[in-house]
Amino acid sequence: PRLLSRKDALIQRTRTGVQLILGCVPLLVIAGLIEGFLSPSAAPWWIKATTGLVTGVLLYAYWLGAGRQAPAATVERNAP
């Protein structure tokens, strides 16, 4: 923040906050759909357990990969 004005620092942090909120919205929608329709249903236990495992794996994959950028490609130059 010392290198930026207050306005610029606020804008930068606001963008980060909005990205976090937008990243949480799909997770909350999916959780709501599961809790609203699958949990109270008469579906067999194995369907509920499989859904839990699959969504858990997808959630961890999302957490580990979200916001990460691929490393920049390096260009090797041939020395004469």
Protein Blocks (a to p, Z undefined) as FASTA:
>chain_A
ZZpcfklmmmmmmmmmmmmmmmmmmmmmmmmmmmmmmmmmcbdfklmmmmmmmmmmmmmm
mmmmgopacdddddddddZZ
